[in-house]
Structures are given as C-alpha cells and as structure tokens.
C-alpha cells in the first residue's frame, strides 16, 4: 500500500508521475503528435495525410500526394523542430515520408 505524502501536490505533477509510473508517455506523445501535425501544418497538408504514427523517435507519415511528399521532404528538419517545440521535449529525431 502506498504511503500518503504530507505535502499537497499539484494536479499536473500527479498526472506526470502517473503517466511515468504506468509508462503511458509514448502513447500520449503519439496522440499529441497526430493532433499537432494537423494543427501546425494546416488543413491543406492534413487533407493529403493518410496516417501519422510515432515509432521510437521516428515519425512515419503516409501521404496521398507525391508532390506534397517531395515538398515536405525539403523541410524535414524544420518540421521536426516545430513538432518538438510544440511538445516541449525532444521526441522526434527523424521523419519518414511515404
């Protein structure tokens, strides 16, 4: 049985500890990235995005437009930085566009 702490904790801290204890961070990061992809890259890119998934530190993005795929390939580093900044931690190291 866990012991009760004397000092009150903030809800954010309790949730952070819970997600770390139960190893939920990767799943939450994956869900956040899917949402951020749509928000940060806009509806034009989202319309041609079939799937976005995080595997380890690699983001796999399936696009239905080869032209868009080539266009986004030029800005991979910028996209990685933008998503990591929005997540407030270094989660993505590489993007694979297919």
Jmol script that loads the backbone (N, CA, C; Angstrom):
load data "model"
ATOM      1  N   UNK A   1       0.842  -1.168   0.000  1.00  0.00           N
ATOM      2  CA  UNK A   1       0.000   0.000   0.000  1.00  0.00           C
ATOM      3  C   UNK A   1       0.894   1.240   0.000  1.00  0.00           C
ATOM      4  N   UNK A   2       0.522   2.232  -0.785  1.00  0.00           N
ATOM      5  CA  UNK A   2       1.338   3.429  -0.867  1.00  0.00           C
ATOM      6  C   UNK A   2       1.109   4.319   0.353  1.00  0.00           C
ATOM      7  N   UNK A   3       2.126   5.084   0.661  1.00  0.00           N
ATOM      8  CA  UNK A   3       2.013   5.986   1.802  1.00  0.00           C
ATOM      9  C   UNK A   3       1.591   7.352   1.309  1.00  0.00           C
ATOM     10  N   UNK A   4       0.907   8.048   2.147  1.00  0.00           N
ATOM     11  CA  UNK A   4       0.418   9.371   1.811  1.00  0.00           C
ATOM     12  C   UNK A   4       1.494  10.395   2.110  1.00  0.00           C
ATOM     13  N   UNK A   5       1.675  11.350   1.221  1.00  0.00           N
ATOM     14  CA  UNK A   5       2.647  12.418   1.439  1.00  0.00           C
ATOM     15  C   UNK A   5       1.997  13.543   2.227  1.00  0.00           C
ATOM     16  N   UNK A   6       2.804  14.184   3.065  1.00  0.00           N
ATOM     17  CA  UNK A   6       2.283  15.271   3.877  1.00  0.00           C
ATOM     18  C   UNK A   6       2.026  16.542   3.072  1.00  0.00           C
ATOM     19  N   UNK A   7       2.839  16.764   2.040  1.00  0.00           N
ATOM     20  CA  UNK A   7       2.707  17.994   1.266  1.00  0.00           C
ATOM     21  C   UNK A   7       1.749  17.787   0.095  1.00  0.00           C
ATOM     22  N   UNK A   8       0.861  18.744  -0.118  1.00  0.00           N
ATOM     23  CA  UNK A   8      -0.045  18.623  -1.270  1.00  0.00           C
ATOM     24  C   UNK A   8       0.728  18.788  -2.578  1.00  0.00           C
ATOM     25  N   UNK A   9       0.269  18.088  -3.619  1.00  0.00           N
ATOM     26  CA  UNK A   9       0.902  18.184  -4.924  1.00  0.00           C
ATOM     27  C   UNK A   9      -0.102  18.748  -5.920  1.00  0.00           C
ATOM     28  N   UNK A  10       0.434  19.430  -6.915  1.00  0.00           N
ATOM     29  CA  UNK A  10      -0.424  19.961  -7.964  1.00  0.00           C
ATOM     30  C   UNK A  10      -0.929  18.850  -8.866  1.00  0.00           C
ATOM     31  N   UNK A  11      -2.056  19.091  -9.507  1.00  0.00           N
ATOM     32  CA  UNK A  11      -2.641  18.091 -10.390  1.00  0.00           C
ATOM     33  C   UNK A  11      -1.698  17.742 -11.539  1.00  0.00           C
ATOM     34  N   UNK A  12      -0.994  18.722 -12.080  1.00  0.00           N
ATOM     35  CA  UNK A  12      -0.050  18.478 -13.170  1.00  0.00           C
ATOM     36  C   UNK A  12       1.050  17.521 -12.752  1.00  0.00           C
ATOM     37  N   UNK A  13       1.567  17.712 -11.569  1.00  0.00           N
ATOM     38  CA  UNK A  13       2.633  16.845 -11.053  1.00  0.00           C
ATOM     39  C   UNK A  13       2.116  15.427 -10.817  1.00  0.00           C
ATOM     40  N   UNK A  14       0.933  15.304 -10.298  1.00  0.00           N
ATOM     41  CA  UNK A  14       0.344  13.985 -10.056  1.00  0.00           C
ATOM     42  C   UNK A  14       0.141  13.249 -11.382  1.00  0.00           C
ATOM     43  N   UNK A  15      -0.380  13.947 -12.395  1.00  0.00           N
ATOM     44  CA  UNK A  15      -0.586  13.323 -13.706  1.00  0.00           C
ATOM     45  C   UNK A  15       0.734  12.929 -14.353  1.00  0.00           C
ATOM     46  N   UNK A  16       1.748  13.769 -14.217  1.00  0.00           N
ATOM     47  CA  UNK A  16       3.063  13.460 -14.778  1.00  0.00           C
ATOM     48  C   UNK A  16       3.624  12.200 -14.137  1.00  0.00           C
ATOM     49  N   UNK A  17       3.532  12.103 -12.820  1.00  0.00           N
ATOM     50  CA  UNK A  17       4.022  10.914 -12.116  1.00  0.00           C
ATOM     51  C   UNK A  17       3.231   9.669 -12.513  1.00  0.00           C
ATOM     52  N   UNK A  18       1.935   9.819 -12.675  1.00  0.00           N
ATOM     53  CA  UNK A  18       1.088   8.693 -13.062  1.00  0.00           C
ATOM     54  C   UNK A  18       1.465   8.176 -14.447  1.00  0.00           C
ATOM     55  N   UNK A  19       1.644   9.094 -15.409  1.00  0.00           N
ATOM     56  CA  UNK A  19       1.991   8.665 -16.768  1.00  0.00           C
ATOM     57  C   UNK A  19       3.368   8.030 -16.819  1.00  0.00           C
ATOM     58  N   UNK A  20       4.297   8.513 -16.006  1.00  0.00           N
ATOM     59  CA  UNK A  20       5.629   7.898 -15.968  1.00  0.00           C
ATOM     60  C   UNK A  20       5.576   6.528 -15.314  1.00  0.00           C
ATOM     61  N   UNK A  21       4.865   6.415 -14.227  1.00  0.00           N
ATOM     62  CA  UNK A  21       4.767   5.151 -13.491  1.00  0.00           C
ATOM     63  C   UNK A  21       4.133   4.062 -14.352  1.00  0.00           C
ATOM     64  N   UNK A  22       3.106   4.410 -15.088  1.00  0.00           N
ATOM     65  CA  UNK A  22       2.369   3.434 -15.892  1.00  0.00           C
ATOM     66  C   UNK A  22       2.818   3.386 -17.352  1.00  0.00           C
ATOM     67  N   UNK A  23       3.929   4.055 -17.646  1.00  0.00           N
ATOM     68  CA  UNK A  23       4.545   4.048 -18.982  1.00  0.00           C
ATOM     69  C   UNK A  23       3.547   4.423 -20.083  1.00  0.00           C
ATOM     70  N   UNK A  24       2.861   5.521 -19.874  1.00  0.00           N
ATOM     71  CA  UNK A  24       1.866   5.989 -20.836  1.00  0.00           C
ATOM     72  C   UNK A  24       2.380   7.131 -21.709  1.00  0.00           C
ATOM     73  N   UNK A  25       3.595   7.608 -21.440  1.00  0.00           N
ATOM     74  CA  UNK A  25       4.102   8.785 -22.137  1.00  0.00           C
ATOM     75  C   UNK A  25       4.190   8.616 -23.645  1.00  0.00           C
ATOM     76  N   UNK A  26       4.661   7.470 -24.116  1.00  0.00           N
ATOM     77  CA  UNK A  26       4.802   7.267 -25.563  1.00  0.00           C
ATOM     78  C   UNK A  26       3.458   7.311 -26.265  1.00  0.00           C
ATOM     79  N   UNK A  27       2.457   6.689 -25.684  1.00  0.00           N
ATOM     80  CA  UNK A  27       1.121   6.715 -26.274  1.00  0.00           C
ATOM     81  C   UNK A  27       0.532   8.112 -26.288  1.00  0.00           C
ATOM     82  N   UNK A  28       0.745   8.847 -25.211  1.00  0.00           N
ATOM     83  CA  UNK A  28       0.255  10.223 -25.149  1.00  0.00           C
ATOM     84  C   UNK A  28       0.989  11.103 -26.156  1.00  0.00           C
ATOM     85  N   UNK A  29       2.312  10.890 -26.277  1.00  0.00           N
ATOM     86  CA  UNK A  29       3.094  11.653 -27.255  1.00  0.00           C
ATOM     87  C   UNK A  29       2.600  11.371 -28.670  1.00  0.00           C
ATOM     88  N   UNK A  30       2.318  10.120 -28.967  1.00  0.00           N
ATOM     89  CA  UNK A  30       1.820   9.747 -30.291  1.00  0.00           C
ATOM     90  C   UNK A  30       0.494  10.447 -30.589  1.00  0.00           C
ATOM     91  N   UNK A  31      -0.402  10.449 -29.623  1.00  0.00           N
ATOM     92  CA  UNK A  31      -1.700  11.114 -29.805  1.00  0.00           C
ATOM     93  C   UNK A  31      -1.520  12.621 -29.989  1.00  0.00           C
ATOM     94  N   UNK A  32      -0.620  13.216 -29.220  1.00  0.00           N
ATOM     95  CA  UNK A  32      -0.365  14.654 -29.340  1.00  0.00           C
ATOM     96  C   UNK A  32       0.215  14.992 -30.706  1.00  0.00           C
ATOM     97  N   UNK A  33       1.121  14.136 -31.199  1.00  0.00           N
ATOM     98  CA  UNK A  33       1.760  14.402 -32.485  1.00  0.00           C
ATOM     99  C   UNK A  33       0.745  14.371 -33.619  1.00  0.00           C
ATOM    100  N   UNK A  34      -0.184  13.445 -33.569  1.00  0.00           N
ATOM    101  CA  UNK A  34      -1.225  13.371 -34.600  1.00  0.00           C
ATOM    102  C   UNK A  34      -2.019  14.675 -34.619  1.00  0.00           C
ATOM    103  N   UNK A  35      -2.371  15.162 -33.461  1.00  0.00           N
ATOM    104  CA  UNK A  35      -3.122  16.413 -33.349  1.00  0.00           C
ATOM    105  C   UNK A  35      -2.277  17.605 -33.796  1.00  0.00           C
ATOM    106  N   UNK A  36      -1.016  17.637 -33.346  1.00  0.00           N
ATOM    107  CA  UNK A  36      -0.135  18.749 -33.705  1.00  0.00           C
ATOM    108  C   UNK A  36       0.165  18.785 -35.201  1.00  0.00           C
ATOM    109  N   UNK A  37       0.296  17.613 -35.818  1.00  0.00           N
ATOM    110  CA  UNK A  37       0.545  17.557 -37.265  1.00  0.00           C
ATOM    111  C   UNK A  37      -0.567  18.314 -37.997  1.00  0.00           C
ATOM    112  N   UNK A  38      -1.806  18.049 -37.623  1.00  0.00           N
ATOM    113  CA  UNK A  38      -2.939  18.709 -38.267  1.00  0.00           C
ATOM    114  C   UNK A  38      -2.957  20.205 -37.962  1.00  0.00           C
ATOM    115  N   UNK A  39      -2.683  20.578 -36.724  1.00  0.00           N
ATOM    116  CA  UNK A  39      -2.737  21.990 -36.320  1.00  0.00           C
ATOM    117  C   UNK A  39      -1.612  22.811 -36.933  1.00  0.00           C
ATOM    118  N   UNK A  40      -0.377  22.294 -36.852  1.00  0.00           N
ATOM    119  CA  UNK A  40       0.786  23.072 -37.266  1.00  0.00           C
ATOM    120  C   UNK A  40       0.983  23.111 -38.779  1.00  0.00           C
ATOM    121  N   UNK A  41       0.645  22.040 -39.473  1.00  0.00           N
ATOM    122  CA  UNK A  41       0.858  22.004 -40.914  1.00  0.00           C
ATOM    123  C   UNK A  41      -0.371  22.430 -41.705  1.00  0.00           C
ATOM    124  N   UNK A  42      -1.485  22.534 -41.026  1.00  0.00           N
ATOM    125  CA  UNK A  42      -2.663  23.116 -41.638  1.00  0.00           C
ATOM    126  C   UNK A  42      -3.556  22.139 -42.379  1.00  0.00           C
ATOM    127  N   UNK A  43      -4.737  22.616 -42.756  1.00  0.00           N
ATOM    128  CA  UNK A  43      -5.723  21.747 -43.408  1.00  0.00           C
ATOM    129  C   UNK A  43      -5.303  21.290 -44.809  1.00  0.00           C
ATOM    130  N   UNK A  44      -4.483  22.066 -45.493  1.00  0.00           N
ATOM    131  CA  UNK A  44      -4.023  21.679 -46.825  1.00  0.00           C
ATOM    132  C   UNK A  44      -3.189  20.410 -46.790  1.00  0.00           C
ATOM    133  N   UNK A  45      -2.272  20.328 -45.832  1.00  0.00           N
ATOM    134  CA  UNK A  45      -1.438  19.130 -45.670  1.00  0.00           C
ATOM    135  C   UNK A  45      -2.274  18.003 -45.074  1.00  0.00           C
ATOM    136  N   UNK A  46      -3.125  18.329 -44.119  1.00  0.00           N
ATOM    137  CA  UNK A  46      -3.945  17.313 -43.460  1.00  0.00           C
ATOM    138  C   UNK A  46      -4.855  16.598 -44.456  1.00  0.00           C
ATOM    139  N   UNK A  47      -5.311  17.305 -45.474  1.00  0.00           N
ATOM    140  CA  UNK A  47      -6.200  16.705 -46.465  1.00  0.00           C
ATOM    141  C   UNK A  47      -5.512  15.561 -47.229  1.00  0.00           C
ATOM    142  N   UNK A  48      -4.196  15.634 -47.358  1.00  0.00           N
ATOM    143  CA  UNK A  48      -3.444  14.606 -48.087  1.00  0.00           C
ATOM    144  C   UNK A  48      -2.697  13.645 -47.158  1.00  0.00           C
ATOM    145  N   UNK A  49      -2.928  13.754 -45.852  1.00  0.00           N
ATOM    146  CA  UNK A  49      -2.270  12.886 -44.885  1.00  0.00           C
ATOM    147  C   UNK A  49      -3.164  11.699 -44.580  1.00  0.00           C
ATOM    148  N   UNK A  50      -2.638  10.497 -44.852  1.00  0.00           N
ATOM    149  CA  UNK A  50      -3.402   9.273 -44.580  1.00  0.00           C
ATOM    150  C   UNK A  50      -3.175   8.778 -43.156  1.00  0.00           C
ATOM    151  N   UNK A  51      -1.922   8.840 -42.682  1.00  0.00           N
ATOM    152  CA  UNK A  51      -1.647   8.403 -41.307  1.00  0.00           C
ATOM    153  C   UNK A  51      -0.383   9.057 -40.786  1.00  0.00           C
ATOM    154  N   UNK A  52      -0.354   9.233 -39.477  1.00  0.00           N
ATOM    155  CA  UNK A  52       0.805   9.763 -38.763  1.00  0.00           C
ATOM    156  C   UNK A  52       1.008   8.875 -37.547  1.00  0.00           C
ATOM    157  N   UNK A  53       2.216   8.321 -37.417  1.00  0.00           N
ATOM    158  CA  UNK A  53       2.466   7.481 -36.242  1.00  0.00           C
ATOM    159  C   UNK A  53       3.924   7.609 -35.825  1.00  0.00           C
ATOM    160  N   UNK A  54       4.132   7.522 -34.533  1.00  0.00           N
ATOM    161  CA  UNK A  54       5.470   7.618 -33.951  1.00  0.00           C
ATOM    162  C   UNK A  54       5.945   6.222 -33.587  1.00  0.00           C
ATOM    163  N   UNK A  55       7.131   5.876 -34.065  1.00  0.00           N
ATOM    164  CA  UNK A  55       7.743   4.591 -33.751  1.00  0.00           C
ATOM    165  C   UNK A  55       9.133   4.880 -33.200  1.00  0.00           C
ATOM    166  N   UNK A  56       9.269   4.754 -31.884  1.00  0.00           N
ATOM    167  CA  UNK A  56      10.545   5.135 -31.255  1.00  0.00           C
ATOM    168  C   UNK A  56      10.704   6.641 -31.362  1.00  0.00           C
ATOM    169  N   UNK A  57      11.765   7.070 -32.050  1.00  0.00           N
ATOM    170  CA  UNK A  57      11.986   8.506 -32.259  1.00  0.00           C
ATOM    171  C   UNK A  57      11.771   8.893 -33.717  1.00  0.00           C
ATOM    172  N   UNK A  58      11.174   7.983 -34.492  1.00  0.00           N
ATOM    173  CA  UNK A  58      10.933   8.229 -35.920  1.00  0.00           C
ATOM    174  C   UNK A  58       9.442   8.445 -36.162  1.00  0.00           C
ATOM    175  N   UNK A  59       9.134   9.533 -36.851  1.00  0.00           N
ATOM    176  CA  UNK A  59       7.758   9.841 -37.205  1.00  0.00           C
ATOM    177  C   UNK A  59       7.507   9.337 -38.623  1.00  0.00           C
ATOM    178  N   UNK A  60       6.525   8.458 -38.770  1.00  0.00           N
ATOM    179  CA  UNK A  60       6.150   7.909 -40.074  1.00  0.00           C
ATOM    180  C   UNK A  60       4.882   8.614 -40.537  1.00  0.00           C
ATOM    181  N   UNK A  61       4.957   9.233 -41.708  1.00  0.00           N
ATOM    182  CA  UNK A  61       3.814   9.965 -42.244  1.00  0.00           C
ATOM    183  C   UNK A  61       3.501   9.406 -43.626  1.00  0.00           C
ATOM    184  N   UNK A  62       2.274   8.943 -43.803  1.00  0.00           N
ATOM    185  CA  UNK A  62       1.836   8.431 -45.104  1.00  0.00           C
ATOM    186  C   UNK A  62       0.992   9.505 -45.775  1.00  0.00           C
ATOM    187  N   UNK A  63       1.436   9.903 -46.972  1.00  0.00           N
ATOM    188  CA  UNK A  63       0.757  10.963 -47.718  1.00  0.00           C
ATOM    189  C   UNK A  63       0.187  10.410 -49.012  1.00  0.00           C
ATOM    190  N   UNK A  64      -0.921  10.963 -49.452  1.00  0.00           N
ATOM    191  CA  UNK A  64      -1.535  10.507 -50.693  1.00  0.00           C
ATOM    192  C   UNK A  64      -1.081  11.321 -51.900  1.00  0.00           C
ATOM    193  N   UNK A  65      -0.257  12.336 -51.683  1.00  0.00           N
ATOM    194  CA  UNK A  65       0.228  13.186 -52.770  1.00  0.00           C
ATOM    195  C   UNK A  65       1.744  13.118 -52.863  1.00  0.00           C
ATOM    196  N   UNK A  66       2.243  12.669 -54.008  1.00  0.00           N
ATOM    197  CA  UNK A  66       3.689  12.597 -54.204  1.00  0.00           C
ATOM    198  C   UNK A  66       4.311  13.989 -54.297  1.00  0.00           C
ATOM    199  N   UNK A  67       3.562  14.939 -54.825  1.00  0.00           N
ATOM    200  CA  UNK A  67       4.055  16.310 -54.917  1.00  0.00           C
ATOM    201  C   UNK A  67       4.241  16.899 -53.522  1.00  0.00           C
ATOM    202  N   UNK A  68       3.269  16.699 -52.661  1.00  0.00           N
ATOM    203  CA  UNK A  68       3.358  17.183 -51.281  1.00  0.00           C
ATOM    204  C   UNK A  68       4.499  16.481 -50.542  1.00  0.00           C
ATOM    205  N   UNK A  69       4.661  15.190 -50.771  1.00  0.00           N
ATOM    206  CA  UNK A  69       5.742  14.424 -50.146  1.00  0.00           C
ATOM    207  C   UNK A  69       7.094  15.050 -50.483  1.00  0.00           C
ATOM    208  N   UNK A  70       7.309  15.373 -51.755  1.00  0.00           N
ATOM    209  CA  UNK A  70       8.570  15.997 -52.175  1.00  0.00           C
ATOM    210  C   UNK A  70       8.731  17.379 -51.553  1.00  0.00           C
ATOM    211  N   UNK A  71       7.653  18.119 -51.497  1.00  0.00           N
ATOM    212  CA  UNK A  71       7.687  19.466 -50.923  1.00  0.00           C
ATOM    213  C   UNK A  71       8.049  19.422 -49.438  1.00  0.00           C
ATOM    214  N   UNK A  72       7.427  18.504 -48.695  1.00  0.00           N
ATOM    215  CA  UNK A  72       7.702  18.383 -47.264  1.00  0.00           C
ATOM    216  C   UNK A  72       9.098  17.822 -46.992  1.00  0.00           C
ATOM    217  N   UNK A  73       9.634  17.051 -47.925  1.00  0.00           N
ATOM    218  CA  UNK A  73      10.968  16.468 -47.749  1.00  0.00           C
ATOM    219  C   UNK A  73      12.028  17.560 -47.606  1.00  0.00           C
ATOM    220  N   UNK A  74      11.814  18.694 -48.261  1.00  0.00           N
ATOM    221  CA  UNK A  74      12.778  19.800 -48.162  1.00  0.00           C
ATOM    222  C   UNK A  74      12.776  20.440 -46.783  1.00  0.00           C
ATOM    223  N   UNK A  75      11.697  20.334 -46.052  1.00  0.00           N
ATOM    224  CA  UNK A  75      11.581  20.990 -44.749  1.00  0.00           C
ATOM    225  C   UNK A  75      11.529  20.039 -43.573  1.00  0.00           C
ATOM    226  N   UNK A  76      12.094  18.841 -43.708  1.00  0.00           N
ATOM    227  CA  UNK A  76      12.007  17.852 -42.630  1.00  0.00           C
ATOM    228  C   UNK A  76      12.548  18.383 -41.302  1.00  0.00           C
ATOM    229  N   UNK A  77      13.719  18.989 -41.339  1.00  0.00           N
ATOM    230  CA  UNK A  77      14.333  19.494 -40.101  1.00  0.00           C
ATOM    231  C   UNK A  77      13.456  20.556 -39.449  1.00  0.00           C
ATOM    232  N   UNK A  78      12.885  21.411 -40.264  1.00  0.00           N
ATOM    233  CA  UNK A  78      12.001  22.455 -39.744  1.00  0.00           C
ATOM    234  C   UNK A  78      10.756  21.846 -39.101  1.00  0.00           C
ATOM    235  N   UNK A  79      10.204  20.819 -39.721  1.00  0.00           N
ATOM    236  CA  UNK A  79       9.018  20.145 -39.185  1.00  0.00           C
ATOM    237  C   UNK A  79       9.351  19.452 -37.871  1.00  0.00           C
ATOM    238  N   UNK A  80      10.509  18.789 -37.814  1.00  0.00           N
ATOM    239  CA  UNK A  80      10.940  18.127 -36.580  1.00  0.00           C
ATOM    240  C   UNK A  80      11.061  19.144 -35.453  1.00  0.00           C
ATOM    241  N   UNK A  81      11.733  20.260 -35.733  1.00  0.00           N
ATOM    242  CA  UNK A  81      11.912  21.297 -34.712  1.00  0.00           C
ATOM    243  C   UNK A  81      10.581  21.879 -34.260  1.00  0.00           C
ATOM    244  N   UNK A  82       9.687  22.107 -35.200  1.00  0.00           N
ATOM    245  CA  UNK A  82       8.386  22.689 -34.885  1.00  0.00           C
ATOM    246  C   UNK A  82       7.567  21.744 -33.989  1.00  0.00           C
ATOM    247  N   UNK A  83       7.541  20.456 -34.327  1.00  0.00           N
ATOM    248  CA  UNK A  83       6.784  19.492 -33.527  1.00  0.00           C
ATOM    249  C   UNK A  83       7.406  19.297 -32.142  1.00  0.00           C
ATOM    250  N   UNK A  84       8.732  19.176 -32.073  1.00  0.00           N
ATOM    251  CA  UNK A  84       9.401  19.011 -30.783  1.00  0.00           C
ATOM    252  C   UNK A  84       9.192  20.229 -29.892  1.00  0.00           C
ATOM    253  N   UNK A  85       9.216  21.410 -30.496  1.00  0.00           N
ATOM    254  CA  UNK A  85       8.994  22.637 -29.726  1.00  0.00           C
ATOM    255  C   UNK A  85       7.567  22.669 -29.172  1.00  0.00           C
ATOM    256  N   UNK A  86       6.612  22.253 -29.973  1.00  0.00           N
ATOM    257  CA  UNK A  86       5.218  22.222 -29.516  1.00  0.00           C
ATOM    258  C   UNK A  86       5.018  21.187 -28.414  1.00  0.00           C
ATOM    259  N   UNK A  87       5.769  20.076 -28.476  1.00  0.00           N
ATOM    260  CA  UNK A  87       5.684  19.041 -27.441  1.00  0.00           C
ATOM    261  C   UNK A  87       6.471  19.418 -26.184  1.00  0.00           C
ATOM    262  N   UNK A  88       7.349  20.405 -26.312  1.00  0.00           N
ATOM    263  CA  UNK A  88       8.209  20.882 -25.218  1.00  0.00           C
ATOM    264  C   UNK A  88       9.214  19.822 -24.756  1.00  0.00           C
ATOM    265  N   UNK A  89       9.581  18.910 -25.684  1.00  0.00           N
ATOM    266  CA  UNK A  89      10.625  17.931 -25.421  1.00  0.00           C
ATOM    267  C   UNK A  89      11.061  17.308 -26.742  1.00  0.00           C
ATOM    268  N   UNK A  90      12.255  16.752 -26.739  1.00  0.00           N
ATOM    269  CA  UNK A  90      12.806  16.135 -27.944  1.00  0.00           C
ATOM    270  C   UNK A  90      12.269  14.712 -28.082  1.00  0.00           C
ATOM    271  N   UNK A  91      11.254  14.542 -28.901  1.00  0.00           N
ATOM    272  CA  UNK A  91      10.626  13.243 -29.101  1.00  0.00           C
ATOM    273  C   UNK A  91      10.982  12.691 -30.480  1.00  0.00           C
ATOM    274  N   UNK A  92      10.975  13.583 -31.476  1.00  0.00           N
ATOM    275  CA  UNK A  92      11.187  13.168 -32.877  1.00  0.00           C
ATOM    276  C   UNK A  92      12.609  13.494 -33.299  1.00  0.00           C
ATOM    277  N   UNK A  93      13.298  12.498 -33.864  1.00  0.00           N
ATOM    278  CA  UNK A  93      14.637  12.702 -34.402  1.00  0.00           C
ATOM    279  C   UNK A  93      14.668  12.581 -35.921  1.00  0.00           C
ATOM    280  N   UNK A  94      13.681  11.859 -36.479  1.00  0.00           N
ATOM    281  CA  UNK A  94      13.685  11.578 -37.900  1.00  0.00           C
ATOM    282  C   UNK A  94      12.246  11.495 -38.406  1.00  0.00           C
ATOM    283  N   UNK A  95      12.035  11.912 -39.666  1.00  0.00           N
ATOM    284  CA  UNK A  95      10.723  11.790 -40.298  1.00  0.00           C
ATOM    285  C   UNK A  95      10.878  10.962 -41.561  1.00  0.00           C
ATOM    286  N   UNK A  96       9.996   9.994 -41.713  1.00  0.00           N
ATOM    287  CA  UNK A  96       9.947   9.213 -42.950  1.00  0.00           C
ATOM    288  C   UNK A  96       8.615   9.524 -43.628  1.00  0.00           C
ATOM    289  N   UNK A  97       8.701  10.082 -44.827  1.00  0.00           N
ATOM    290  CA  UNK A  97       7.514  10.416 -45.605  1.00  0.00           C
ATOM    291  C   UNK A  97       7.316   9.317 -46.641  1.00  0.00           C
ATOM    292  N   UNK A  98       6.128   8.741 -46.673  1.00  0.00           N
ATOM    293  CA  UNK A  98       5.861   7.690 -47.676  1.00  0.00           C
ATOM    294  C   UNK A  98       4.502   7.891 -48.288  1.00  0.00           C
TER     295      UNK A  98
END
end "model"
wireframe off; spacefill off
backbone 0.3
color backbone group
